[in-house]
């Protein structure tokens, strides 16, 4: 890297944020940190970063709102969204708002740099990367996550929309997402 990239890390988990910042600093990045939406947008308005790593779930305004407003401040900012609660629906939302990629936690600095790099390359053709349909369990989990997001996190309303008992939905939500 000839000139260090400026990088903004937005995550409410202080330990993860500091560890990631240290890893990127060791790789020559000019790193700034923010713990929430307000700090992230204020930092971007002061000096817009080239790259941003944004956690999806944070108290207050979520990562999708951070992505939207960072792009509004500077449309050249490249953003990778991180989350422990990944789903196809939120990945699509993040990309529509301007993120170049989407990763599930835990992700380290090398994973994130690779995600930024993948965002620069044209998509692979079907012959190079054949499509694999998600498992039925994974599709169910993603559908539940989307309905829950549409209900603003209200489990009772999501259970009504899914036509299942609230306790059954809570049990399904307590499980980890199925592996691909």
Phi, psi and omega per residue, in radians:
X1 nan 2.124 -3.110
X2 -1.322 -0.969 3.061
X3 -1.905 2.451 -3.140
X4 -1.211 2.412 3.034
X5 -1.277 2.497 2.998
X6 -1.495 2.369 -3.032
X7 -2.339 2.314 3.055
X8 -1.940 2.181 3.099
X9 -1.870 2.116 -3.114
X10 -2.044 1.880 -3.127
X11 -2.730 2.384 -3.127
X12 -1.374 -0.258 3.122
X13 -1.477 1.857 -3.030
X14 -1.065 -0.729 -3.105
X15 -1.119 -0.828 3.131
X16 -1.107 -0.775 -3.121
X17 -1.052 -0.793 -3.134
X18 -1.185 -0.702 3.134
X19 -1.111 -0.774 3.135
X20 -1.151 -0.711 3.123
X21 -1.082 -0.739 3.123
X22 -1.114 -0.744 3.139
X23 -1.088 -0.736 3.124
X24 -1.238 -0.666 3.086
X25 -1.063 -0.712 3.104
X26 -1.097 -0.420 3.125
X27 -1.617 0.100 3.049
X28 1.647 0.209 3.131
X29 -1.463 2.620 2.991
X30 -1.580 1.791 -2.942
X31 -1.835 2.376 2.961
X32 -2.167 2.678 -3.091
X33 -2.195 2.613 3.043
X34 -2.498 2.490 -3.110
X35 -1.728 -0.145 -3.116
X36 -2.770 -3.137 -3.111
X37 -0.975 -0.890 -3.052
X38 -1.042 -0.797 3.138
X39 -1.140 -0.666 -3.112
X40 -1.130 -0.839 -3.105
X41 -1.191 -0.681 3.106
X42 -1.105 -0.737 3.118
X43 -1.112 -0.736 -3.137
X44 -1.169 -0.644 3.123
X45 -1.198 -0.582 3.121
X46 -1.230 -0.809 -3.138
X47 -2.735 1.763 -3.047
X48 -1.096 2.259 3.141
X49 -1.390 2.715 3.029
X50 -1.280 -0.720 -3.118
X51 -2.180 2.652 3.043
X52 -2.472 2.473 3.045
X53 -2.038 2.081 -2.990
X54 -2.157 2.222 3.051
X55 -1.320 2.442 -3.100
X56 -1.278 -0.814 -3.057
X57 -1.826 2.054 3.097
X58 -2.485 2.731 3.046
X59 -1.087 2.585 -3.109
X60 1.369 -2.389 -3.132
X61 -1.241 2.406 -3.057
X62 -1.467 3.087 -3.085
X63 -1.098 -0.544 3.119
X64 -1.124 -0.643 3.097
X65 -1.213 -0.618 3.078
X66 -1.104 -0.806 3.130
X67 -1.006 -0.878 -3.114
X68 -0.978 -0.806 -3.044
X69 -1.396 -0.494 3.031
X70 -1.151 -0.694 3.098
X71 -1.160 -0.628 3.110
X72 -1.138 -0.669 3.110
X73 -1.175 -0.788 -3.133
X74 -2.626 1.914 -3.078
X75 -1.197 -0.187 3.115
X76 -1.532 -0.161 3.115
X77 -1.159 2.222 3.119
X78 -1.679 2.270 -3.001
X79 -2.182 2.355 2.955
X80 -1.999 2.271 -3.141
X81 -1.691 2.327 3.085
X82 -1.982 2.495 3.048
X83 -2.780 2.674 3.021
X84 -1.620 -0.061 -3.064
X85 -2.176 0.992 -3.023
X86 -1.315 2.563 3.006
X87 -2.677 2.778 3.119
X88 -1.042 -0.693 -3.093
X89 -1.080 -0.812 -3.134
X90 -1.250 -0.542 3.075
X91 -1.098 -0.771 3.128
X92 -1.112 -0.753 3.112
X93 -1.053 -0.776 -3.124
X94 -1.085 -0.768 -3.131
X95 -1.192 -0.698 3.093
X96 -1.055 -0.588 -3.139
X97 -1.398 -0.203 3.063
X98 2.211 -0.054 3.103
X99 -1.176 2.545 3.123
X100 -1.549 -0.340 3.140
X101 -2.844 3.065 -2.996
X102 -2.584 2.211 -3.137
X103 -2.257 2.576 3.021
X104 -1.569 2.509 3.046
X105 -1.307 2.658 -0.018
X106 -1.376 2.417 3.089
X107 -2.318 2.423 3.108
X108 -1.805 3.141 -3.078
X109 -1.033 -0.698 -3.142
X110 -1.123 -0.703 3.091
X111 -1.064 -0.728 -3.086
X112 -1.223 -0.741 3.089
X113 -1.065 -0.726 3.100
X114 -1.099 -0.646 3.120
X115 -1.145 -0.695 3.063
X116 -1.111 -0.717 3.136
X117 -1.133 -0.735 3.116
X118 -1.091 -0.541 3.118
X119 -1.204 -0.297 -3.132
X120 -1.564 -0.383 -3.057
X121 -1.547 2.614 3.063
X122 -1.174 2.636 -3.133
X123 -1.060 2.586 3.140
X124 -1.295 2.646 3.091
X125 -1.329 2.899 -3.132
X126 -1.031 -0.577 -3.133
X127 -1.212 -0.608 -3.136
X128 -1.372 -0.538 -3.071
X129 -2.484 1.485 -3.070
X130 -1.104 2.503 3.135
X131 -1.204 2.352 3.058
X132 -2.105 2.071 3.124
X133 -1.168 2.490 3.099
X134 -1.181 2.708 3.102
X135 -1.161 2.842 3.123
X136 -1.082 -0.699 3.124
X137 -1.095 -0.721 3.139
X138 -1.164 -0.749 3.122
X139 -1.079 -0.720 3.109
X140 -1.094 -0.809 -3.111
X141 -1.069 -0.744 3.140
X142 -1.159 -0.671 3.108
X143 -1.114 -0.758 3.117
X144 -1.070 -0.757 3.136
X145 -1.083 -0.689 -3.133
X146 -1.174 -0.779 3.129
X147 -1.113 -0.735 3.123
X148 -1.085 -0.720 3.095
X149 -1.118 -0.716 3.115
X150 -1.096 -0.459 -3.136
X151 -1.636 0.150 3.127
X152 1.151 0.495 3.122
X153 1.468 0.051 -3.139
X154 -1.363 1.882 -3.058
X155 -1.161 -0.695 -3.137
X156 -1.084 -0.777 3.124
X157 -1.160 -0.715 3.117
X158 -1.088 -0.715 3.120
X159 -1.092 -0.715 3.096
X160 -1.078 -0.801 -3.122
X161 -1.153 -0.580 3.137
X162 -1.469 -0.162 -3.128
X163 1.046 0.779 3.025
X164 -2.327 2.826 -3.139
X165 -1.184 2.529 -3.102
X166 -1.010 -0.722 -3.141
X167 -1.164 -0.607 3.085
X168 -1.115 -0.758 3.105
X169 -1.083 -0.753 3.129
X170 -1.071 -0.687 3.099
X171 -1.114 -0.740 3.126
X172 -1.125 -0.646 -3.137
X173 -1.264 -0.456 3.124
X174 -1.268 -0.338 3.126
X175 -1.376 2.688 3.035
X176 -1.273 2.701 3.100
X177 -1.089 2.472 3.112
X178 -1.075 2.513 3.102
X179 -1.255 2.618 3.095
X180 -1.325 nan nan
